[in-house]
Amino acid sequence: MNADDVRVPRAQAGSSPQHLLTTLLGEYLESSDADLPSAAVIAILREFAVSESSARAALSRLVKRGLIATRRKGGSPVYHLTPQAIAKHRSRMRHFLNFGSHPAPWTGEWVLASFSVPNAGQASRHALRRSLTALGFVGLYDSVWIRPGSDAAPAREALGALLRHVEGARWSVLHARFDEEAGPHGPASAYDLTSLASAYSSFIEQYAELRAAARSGAVDPARALVARTSAMDSWRKFADVDPDLPPHLLPEPWPRREARETFLDIHTALGSLAQARLVEVATPHWPDAASWITHFQASRDPSRPEPTGGKHGSGPLAG
């Protein structure tokens, strides 16, 4: 199994216990050598008002997904992150923490996927649209989908996998440039940038009070753990839905920078406090907790864009 085979739960409103546990493991535990007793997991999730039965169910589901595995220690089963999950976590943390740090170099290239599916292939058409959406594509017209950049391989694979067995289906993947890229009929018109800007503004407003408290040192460890996790859970969704269009296609003012600064202030200021709270609640059930629990820190230095480990971490993330 490699990192791509590990199935990470999708983000949901209100965060299911398994999604919450995935967030916590990704943020605070980065070694497959750490033996995590179930009692420690139950105690940690209790901080988020998750019941013992729901915590055990979350553990079981993450085992089935390949994120964690079990082994015996002194006759009792313990849980540990798999090496594949570690690689997946690091990749996703890098993505979440670096997202929005600076605009990607723009070449004017777009990938365009066009397809025609007969009425008998309705199910395949719907599946294809879901797949393209997950790959960052958006419908420019009914059966013409686009995304910025030049990597066409994922679209080719998705189209081939879903349509090759559909009789009468046709498809093409092209590299395109728009003559009027910034015009009213250009690619940006396919995106709901108004709603995205509103979501960023709502994020800024929602976390303004916490940001101020974090910067002034007015947050205790128990609140820090829950609040920092909430901020990460909210921020990570932007990294999945924002198409990261070049600046000249975005309306002004664009609130992503302020949203990112809000997130970074909270995430940075509360990292050590959240780590301390996790150690406090886990240690009665896991005496070695302080040796393994860590936290990731986003770097604000453009020359070092990688996330770095916390007090007990291993330093910059490896690629």
Contacts in CASP RR format, 6 or more apart in sequence:
PFRMAT RR
TARGET T0000
AUTHOR 0000-0000-0000
METHOD contacts of the structure
MODEL  1
MNADDVRVPRAQAGSSPQHLLTTLLGEYLESSDADLPSAAVIAILREFAV
SESSARAALSRLVKRGLIATRRKGGSPVYHLTPQAIAKHRSRMRHFLNFG
SHPAPWTGEWVLASFSVPNAGQASRHALRRSLTALGFVGLYDSVWIRPGS
DAAPAREALGALLRHVEGARWSVLHARFDEEAGPHGPASAYDLTSLASAY
SSFIEQYAELRAAARSGAVDPARALVARTSAMDSWRKFADVDPDLPPHLL
PEPWPRREARETFLDIHTALGSLAQARLVEVATPHWPDAASWITHFQASR
DPSRPEPTGGKHGSGPLAG
1 66 0 8 1.000
1 82 0 8 1.000
1 84 0 8 1.000
2 84 0 8 1.000
2 87 0 8 1.000
3 84 0 8 1.000
3 85 0 8 1.000
3 87 0 8 1.000
3 88 0 8 1.000
3 91 0 8 1.000
4 88 0 8 1.000
5 66 0 8 1.000
5 84 0 8 1.000
6 65 0 8 1.000
6 66 0 8 1.000
6 67 0 8 1.000
6 82 0 8 1.000
6 84 0 8 1.000
6 85 0 8 1.000
6 88 0 8 1.000
7 65 0 8 1.000
7 66 0 8 1.000
7 67 0 8 1.000
8 22 0 8 1.000
8 65 0 8 1.000
8 67 0 8 1.000
8 88 0 8 1.000
8 92 0 8 1.000
9 16 0 8 1.000
9 18 0 8 1.000
9 19 0 8 1.000
9 22 0 8 1.000
9 61 0 8 1.000
9 62 0 8 1.000
9 65 0 8 1.000
10 19 0 8 1.000
11 19 0 8 1.000
11 233 0 8 1.000
11 236 0 8 1.000
11 237 0 8 1.000
11 240 0 8 1.000
12 19 0 8 1.000
15 23 0 8 1.000
15 233 0 8 1.000
16 58 0 8 1.000
17 45 0 8 1.000
17 50 0 8 1.000
17 54 0 8 1.000
17 55 0 8 1.000
17 57 0 8 1.000
17 58 0 8 1.000
18 57 0 8 1.000
18 58 0 8 1.000
18 61 0 8 1.000
18 62 0 8 1.000
19 233 0 8 1.000
20 45 0 8 1.000
20 48 0 8 1.000
20 50 0 8 1.000
20 58 0 8 1.000
20 229 0 8 1.000
20 233 0 8 1.000
21 41 0 8 1.000
21 45 0 8 1.000
21 55 0 8 1.000
21 58 0 8 1.000
21 59 0 8 1.000
21 62 0 8 1.000
22 62 0 8 1.000
22 67 0 8 1.000
23 229 0 8 1.000
23 232 0 8 1.000
23 233 0 8 1.000
23 236 0 8 1.000
24 44 0 8 1.000
24 45 0 8 1.000
24 229 0 8 1.000
24 278 0 8 1.000
25 62 0 8 1.000
25 67 0 8 1.000
25 68 0 8 1.000
25 81 0 8 1.000
25 85 0 8 1.000
25 89 0 8 1.000
26 89 0 8 1.000
26 92 0 8 1.000
26 93 0 8 1.000
26 296 0 8 1.000
27 93 0 8 1.000
27 228 0 8 1.000
27 229 0 8 1.000
27 232 0 8 1.000
27 274 0 8 1.000
27 295 0 8 1.000
27 296 0 8 1.000
28 274 0 8 1.000
28 275 0 8 1.000
28 278 0 8 1.000
28 293 0 8 1.000
28 294 0 8 1.000
28 295 0 8 1.000
29 36 0 8 1.000
29 81 0 8 1.000
29 292 0 8 1.000
29 293 0 8 1.000
29 294 0 8 1.000
30 81 0 8 1.000
30 86 0 8 1.000
30 89 0 8 1.000
30 90 0 8 1.000
30 294 0 8 1.000
30 296 0 8 1.000
30 309 0 8 1.000
30 313 0 8 1.000
30 314 0 8 1.000
31 81 0 8 1.000
31 86 0 8 1.000
31 292 0 8 1.000
31 314 0 8 1.000
32 80 0 8 1.000
32 81 0 8 1.000
32 82 0 8 1.000
32 83 0 8 1.000
32 85 0 8 1.000
32 86 0 8 1.000
33 80 0 8 1.000
33 292 0 8 1.000
34 80 0 8 1.000
34 81 0 8 1.000
34 288 0 8 1.000
34 292 0 8 1.000
35 71 0 8 1.000
35 73 0 8 1.000
35 78 0 8 1.000
35 79 0 8 1.000
35 80 0 8 1.000
35 288 0 8 1.000
36 68 0 8 1.000
36 78 0 8 1.000
36 79 0 8 1.000
36 80 0 8 1.000
36 286 0 8 1.000
37 76 0 8 1.000
37 78 0 8 1.000
37 79 0 8 1.000
37 285 0 8 1.000
37 286 0 8 1.000
38 55 0 8 1.000
38 56 0 8 1.000
38 59 0 8 1.000
38 77 0 8 1.000
38 78 0 8 1.000
38 79 0 8 1.000
39 285 0 8 1.000
39 286 0 8 1.000
40 282 0 8 1.000
40 285 0 8 1.000
40 286 0 8 1.000
40 289 0 8 1.000
41 55 0 8 1.000
41 58 0 8 1.000
41 59 0 8 1.000
41 79 0 8 1.000
42 52 0 8 1.000
42 55 0 8 1.000
42 56 0 8 1.000
42 285 0 8 1.000
43 281 0 8 1.000
43 282 0 8 1.000
43 284 0 8 1.000
43 285 0 8 1.000
44 278 0 8 1.000
44 281 0 8 1.000
44 282 0 8 1.000
45 54 0 8 1.000
45 55 0 8 1.000
45 58 0 8 1.000
46 52 0 8 1.000
46 55 0 8 1.000
46 281 0 8 1.000
47 222 0 8 1.000
47 225 0 8 1.000
47 226 0 8 1.000
47 277 0 8 1.000
47 281 0 8 1.000
48 226 0 8 1.000
48 229 0 8 1.000
50 58 0 8 1.000
59 68 0 8 1.000
59 79 0 8 1.000
62 68 0 8 1.000
63 69 0 8 1.000
63 70 0 8 1.000
63 79 0 8 1.000
66 82 0 8 1.000
66 84 0 8 1.000
66 85 0 8 1.000
67 81 0 8 1.000
67 82 0 8 1.000
67 85 0 8 1.000
67 88 0 8 1.000
68 79 0 8 1.000
68 80 0 8 1.000
68 81 0 8 1.000
68 82 0 8 1.000
68 85 0 8 1.000
69 79 0 8 1.000
69 80 0 8 1.000
69 82 0 8 1.000
70 77 0 8 1.000
70 78 0 8 1.000
70 79 0 8 1.000
70 80 0 8 1.000
71 77 0 8 1.000
71 78 0 8 1.000
71 80 0 8 1.000
72 78 0 8 1.000
81 89 0 8 1.000
90 317 0 8 1.000
90 318 0 8 1.000
90 319 0 8 1.000
92 236 0 8 1.000
93 296 0 8 1.000
93 307 0 8 1.000
93 317 0 8 1.000
94 306 0 8 1.000
94 307 0 8 1.000
94 317 0 8 1.000
94 319 0 8 1.000
95 239 0 8 1.000
96 232 0 8 1.000
96 235 0 8 1.000
96 236 0 8 1.000
96 239 0 8 1.000
97 267 0 8 1.000
97 296 0 8 1.000
97 298 0 8 1.000
97 307 0 8 1.000
98 298 0 8 1.000
98 305 0 8 1.000
98 306 0 8 1.000
98 307 0 8 1.000
99 238 0 8 1.000
99 239 0 8 1.000
99 242 0 8 1.000
99 244 0 8 1.000
99 260 0 8 1.000
100 244 0 8 1.000
100 256 0 8 1.000
100 257 0 8 1.000
100 260 0 8 1.000
101 260 0 8 1.000
101 302 0 8 1.000
101 305 0 8 1.000
102 302 0 8 1.000
103 244 0 8 1.000
103 246 0 8 1.000
103 247 0 8 1.000
104 244 0 8 1.000
104 246 0 8 1.000
106 148 0 8 1.000
106 246 0 8 1.000
106 248 0 8 1.000
107 149 0 8 1.000
107 150 0 8 1.000
108 148 0 8 1.000
108 149 0 8 1.000
108 177 0 8 1.000
108 181 0 8 1.000
108 246 0 8 1.000
109 148 0 8 1.000
109 149 0 8 1.000
109 150 0 8 1.000
109 175 0 8 1.000
109 176 0 8 1.000
109 177 0 8 1.000
110 146 0 8 1.000
110 147 0 8 1.000
110 148 0 8 1.000
110 149 0 8 1.000
110 175 0 8 1.000
110 176 0 8 1.000
110 177 0 8 1.000
110 178 0 8 1.000
110 187 0 8 1.000
111 137 0 8 1.000
111 146 0 8 1.000
111 147 0 8 1.000
111 148 0 8 1.000
111 149 0 8 1.000
111 150 0 8 1.000
111 151 0 8 1.000
111 152 0 8 1.000
111 155 0 8 1.000
111 173 0 8 1.000
111 174 0 8 1.000
111 175 0 8 1.000
111 176 0 8 1.000
112 140 0 8 1.000
112 144 0 8 1.000
112 145 0 8 1.000
112 146 0 8 1.000
112 173 0 8 1.000
112 174 0 8 1.000
112 175 0 8 1.000
112 176 0 8 1.000
113 132 0 8 1.000
113 137 0 8 1.000
113 144 0 8 1.000
113 145 0 8 1.000
113 146 0 8 1.000
113 155 0 8 1.000
113 159 0 8 1.000
113 171 0 8 1.000
113 172 0 8 1.000
113 173 0 8 1.000
113 174 0 8 1.000
114 143 0 8 1.000
114 144 0 8 1.000
114 145 0 8 1.000
114 171 0 8 1.000
114 172 0 8 1.000
114 173 0 8 1.000
114 174 0 8 1.000
115 125 0 8 1.000
115 128 0 8 1.000
115 143 0 8 1.000
115 159 0 8 1.000
115 163 0 8 1.000
115 169 0 8 1.000
115 170 0 8 1.000
115 171 0 8 1.000
115 172 0 8 1.000
116 143 0 8 1.000
116 168 0 8 1.000
116 169 0 8 1.000
116 170 0 8 1.000
116 171 0 8 1.000
117 124 0 8 1.000
117 125 0 8 1.000
117 128 0 8 1.000
117 143 0 8 1.000
117 163 0 8 1.000
117 166 0 8 1.000
117 168 0 8 1.000
117 169 0 8 1.000
118 166 0 8 1.000
118 167 0 8 1.000
118 168 0 8 1.000
118 169 0 8 1.000
120 166 0 8 1.000
120 167 0 8 1.000
121 166 0 8 1.000
121 169 0 8 1.000
124 162 0 8 1.000
124 163 0 8 1.000
124 166 0 8 1.000
124 169 0 8 1.000
127 162 0 8 1.000
128 158 0 8 1.000
128 159 0 8 1.000
128 162 0 8 1.000
128 163 0 8 1.000
129 145 0 8 1.000
131 158 0 8 1.000
131 162 0 8 1.000
132 139 0 8 1.000
132 145 0 8 1.000
132 155 0 8 1.000
132 158 0 8 1.000
135 147 0 8 1.000
135 154 0 8 1.000
135 155 0 8 1.000
135 158 0 8 1.000
136 147 0 8 1.000
136 243 0 8 1.000
137 145 0 8 1.000
137 146 0 8 1.000
137 147 0 8 1.000
137 155 0 8 1.000
138 145 0 8 1.000
138 146 0 8 1.000
138 147 0 8 1.000
138 190 0 8 1.000
138 191 0 8 1.000
138 243 0 8 1.000
139 145 0 8 1.000
139 146 0 8 1.000
139 190 0 8 1.000
140 146 0 8 1.000
140 187 0 8 1.000
140 190 0 8 1.000
145 155 0 8 1.000
146 176 0 8 1.000
146 187 0 8 1.000
146 190 0 8 1.000
147 155 0 8 1.000
147 243 0 8 1.000
148 187 0 8 1.000
148 243 0 8 1.000
148 244 0 8 1.000
148 245 0 8 1.000
148 246 0 8 1.000
150 175 0 8 1.000
152 173 0 8 1.000
152 174 0 8 1.000
152 175 0 8 1.000
155 173 0 8 1.000
156 173 0 8 1.000
159 171 0 8 1.000
159 173 0 8 1.000
160 171 0 8 1.000
163 169 0 8 1.000
163 171 0 8 1.000
178 186 0 8 1.000
178 187 0 8 1.000
180 186 0 8 1.000
181 187 0 8 1.000
181 188 0 8 1.000
181 248 0 8 1.000
181 249 0 8 1.000
182 188 0 8 1.000
182 248 0 8 1.000
182 249 0 8 1.000
183 189 0 8 1.000
187 249 0 8 1.000
188 245 0 8 1.000
188 249 0 8 1.000
188 250 0 8 1.000
191 243 0 8 1.000
191 245 0 8 1.000
193 245 0 8 1.000
193 250 0 8 1.000
193 251 0 8 1.000
194 251 0 8 1.000
196 241 0 8 1.000
196 242 0 8 1.000
197 251 0 8 1.000
197 254 0 8 1.000
197 255 0 8 1.000
199 238 0 8 1.000
200 238 0 8 1.000
200 255 0 8 1.000
200 256 0 8 1.000
200 258 0 8 1.000
200 259 0 8 1.000
201 255 0 8 1.000
201 259 0 8 1.000
203 234 0 8 1.000
203 235 0 8 1.000
203 238 0 8 1.000
203 259 0 8 1.000
203 262 0 8 1.000
203 263 0 8 1.000
204 255 0 8 1.000
204 258 0 8 1.000
204 259 0 8 1.000
204 262 0 8 1.000
206 234 0 8 1.000
207 231 0 8 1.000
207 234 0 8 1.000
207 262 0 8 1.000
207 263 0 8 1.000
207 266 0 8 1.000
208 262 0 8 1.000
210 219 0 8 1.000
210 227 0 8 1.000
210 231 0 8 1.000
210 266 0 8 1.000
211 262 0 8 1.000
211 265 0 8 1.000
211 266 0 8 1.000
213 219 0 8 1.000
214 224 0 8 1.000
214 227 0 8 1.000
214 265 0 8 1.000
214 266 0 8 1.000
214 269 0 8 1.000
214 270 0 8 1.000
215 265 0 8 1.000
215 269 0 8 1.000
217 269 0 8 1.000
219 227 0 8 1.000
219 269 0 8 1.000
219 270 0 8 1.000
219 273 0 8 1.000
220 273 0 8 1.000
221 273 0 8 1.000
221 274 0 8 1.000
221 276 0 8 1.000
221 277 0 8 1.000
221 280 0 8 1.000
222 277 0 8 1.000
224 270 0 8 1.000
224 271 0 8 1.000
224 273 0 8 1.000
224 274 0 8 1.000
224 277 0 8 1.000
225 273 0 8 1.000
225 274 0 8 1.000
225 277 0 8 1.000
225 278 0 8 1.000
227 266 0 8 1.000
227 270 0 8 1.000
228 266 0 8 1.000
228 267 0 8 1.000
228 270 0 8 1.000
228 271 0 8 1.000
228 273 0 8 1.000
228 274 0 8 1.000
229 274 0 8 1.000
231 263 0 8 1.000
231 266 0 8 1.000
231 267 0 8 1.000
232 263 0 8 1.000
232 267 0 8 1.000
235 259 0 8 1.000
235 260 0 8 1.000
235 263 0 8 1.000
235 267 0 8 1.000
238 256 0 8 1.000
238 259 0 8 1.000
242 256 0 8 1.000
247 254 0 8 1.000
264 298 0 8 1.000
264 300 0 8 1.000
267 297 0 8 1.000
267 298 0 8 1.000
268 297 0 8 1.000
268 298 0 8 1.000
271 295 0 8 1.000
271 297 0 8 1.000
271 310 0 8 1.000
272 295 0 8 1.000
272 310 0 8 1.000
272 311 0 8 1.000
274 295 0 8 1.000
275 293 0 8 1.000
275 294 0 8 1.000
275 295 0 8 1.000
275 310 0 8 1.000
275 311 0 8 1.000
275 312 0 8 1.000
278 289 0 8 1.000
278 293 0 8 1.000
279 289 0 8 1.000
279 290 0 8 1.000
279 293 0 8 1.000
282 289 0 8 1.000
282 293 0 8 1.000
283 289 0 8 1.000
283 290 0 8 1.000
290 312 0 8 1.000
291 312 0 8 1.000
292 312 0 8 1.000
293 312 0 8 1.000
294 309 0 8 1.000
294 310 0 8 1.000
294 311 0 8 1.000
294 312 0 8 1.000
294 313 0 8 1.000
294 314 0 8 1.000
295 309 0 8 1.000
295 310 0 8 1.000
295 311 0 8 1.000
296 307 0 8 1.000
296 308 0 8 1.000
296 309 0 8 1.000
296 310 0 8 1.000
296 317 0 8 1.000
297 307 0 8 1.000
297 308 0 8 1.000
297 309 0 8 1.000
297 310 0 8 1.000
298 307 0 8 1.000
299 305 0 8 1.000
299 306 0 8 1.000
299 307 0 8 1.000
299 308 0 8 1.000
304 316 0 8 1.000
306 316 0 8 1.000
306 317 0 8 1.000
307 316 0 8 1.000
307 317 0 8 1.000
308 315 0 8 1.000
308 316 0 8 1.000
308 317 0 8 1.000
309 315 0 8 1.000
309 316 0 8 1.000
309 317 0 8 1.000
END
